[in-house]
Amino acid sequence: MKISRRQLLKTAAAGSVGSILGFPAITGYAQSTYNYKVATNVQVGHSIYNRLAEAAELIKKDTDGRVNIRVFPNGQLGSDVDMLGQVRSGGIEMFSVPGVVLANLTPIASLNSVGFAFSDYPSVWKAMDGQMGLYMREQISAKSGLLVADKIWDNGFRQITSMKEISNPGDLANMKIRVPVSPMLLSIFKSLGAAPTPINFNELYSALQTKVVEGQENPLTLINNSKLYEVQKYCAMTQHVWDGYWLVSNRRSMDNLPANLREITMKHMNAAAMLQRSDSEKLAVSLQGDLAAKGMQFNKPHAAPFREALRQAKFYQEWKGKFGDEAWSKLESAVGKLA
């Protein structure tokens, strides 16, 4: 069949050159798909894992399968510090990371974890969804090179478990207590006279079982999910730190997503964070009863003696100097005078 130049140009404009030449018509290009990993140290069944997995399904659905996010729980992709390095390099696209761990890279991430700063959830969310949280996200992004989601997830208030009752700072004297690899938590417990020992979470149960450490501190959810009640008898409801999980992303990976897919992804991740907060708060209420039924004994120490011990040890003064006046003013505007 002979095709004139005029016919070719006309049919090309109509997108049907292939059919004129005897080939199937090309009506568009294949759309790219994006297979991403999101890592976390929490176990399957934890509210953070559950909501991440739920968000991944919604993202896949709303992007017509173009964004596929697989959740890797329980530190499957490495220790917290390893995974932090991987998300920076692009080996992991997204990482749900505790603020006390992220602080190893950018100290401002633990501003919310200053010892005995927050007393309840309303004060936490007012700060973290307000000017203090905005300031922290901007600083983390600028100093780490990572993208930070708008909404922080709830890791809960941290409590102390041990083989003896903890009622006042003196009960912590020289006690070997496991803490994450966290400058803030190391500083808190050193200031309280304890002997803090950094151990990765996936090694914690055996460390308690073999008496490598005498106690540990974590939110009730992790205490329950990791069955620490089997190797710890007492739980002091100190609420010494509120800690959240930041959802951070590799900048290059997120920039590779077309704008509409990136918007869908972050919309669902932020919505999941809000749902997870509600899950976590409700669970914290019921877990104390559940753990007591499993044999754990609870007490509620007064915060004032612990806060005073930190003041006497110059803890607040030290961290005000480390964070700087601007950051510290954001914290104190949310929680009141500390230093």
WOHUCOR-V226605 format. One record per backbone hydrogen bond with DSSP energy under -0.5 kcal/mol. CO is the residue of the C=O (numbers start at 1). NH is the residue of the N-H. Records with the same first field share a line. If there is no record, write none. Layout:
CO->NH + NH
This chain:
4->8
5->9
6->10
7->11
8->12
9->13
10->14
11->16
12->15
16->20
17->21
18->22 + 23
19->22
25->27
34->36 + 68
36->70
37->93 + 94
38->72
39->96
40->75
42->74
43->46
46->50
47->51
48->52
49->53
50->54
51->55
52->56
53->57
54->58
55->59
56->60
57->61
58->62
59->63
60->65
61->64
63->66
66->34 + 68
67->69
68->36 + 70
70->38
71->73
72->40
73->76
75->78
79->83
80->84
81->85
82->86
83->87
84->88
85->89
86->90 + 91 + 92
93->250
94->39
95->97 + 248
96->41
97->246
98->101 + 102
99->103
101->104
102->105 + 106
106->109
107->110
108->111
110->113
111->114
112->242
114->117
120->124
121->125
122->126
123->127
124->128
125->129
127->130 + 133
130->134
131->135
132->136
133->137
134->138
135->139
136->140
137->141
138->142
139->143
140->144
141->145
147->249
150->152
153->155 + 245
156->243
158->240 + 241
159->218
160->236
161->216
162->233 + 234
165->167
168->171
169->172
170->173
172->175
175->177 + 195
176->214 + 215
177->197
178->217
179->199
180->182
182->186
183->187
184->188
185->189
186->190
187->191
188->192
189->194
190->193
193->174
194->196
195->177
197->179
200->203
201->204
203->207
204->208
205->209
206->210
207->212 + 213
208->211
215->178
216->161
218->159
219->223
220->224
221->225
222->226
223->228 + 229
224->227
227->230
228->231 + 232
233->297
234->162
235->237 + 299
236->160 + 238
240->116
241->158 + 243
243->155
244->99 + 246
245->153
246->97 + 248
247->149
248->95
249->147
250->254
251->255
252->256
253->257
254->257
258->261 + 262
259->263
260->264
261->265
262->266
263->267
264->268
265->269
266->270
267->271
268->272
269->273
270->274
271->275
272->276
273->277
274->278
275->279
276->280
277->281
278->282
279->283
280->284
281->285
282->286
283->287
284->288
286->290
287->291
288->292
289->293
290->294
291->296
292->295
297->235
299->237 + 301
302->306
303->307
304->308
305->309
306->310
307->311
308->312
309->313
310->315
311->314
314->318
315->319
316->320
317->321
318->322
319->323
320->324
324->328
325->329
326->330
327->331
328->332
329->333
330->334
331->334 + 335
332->336
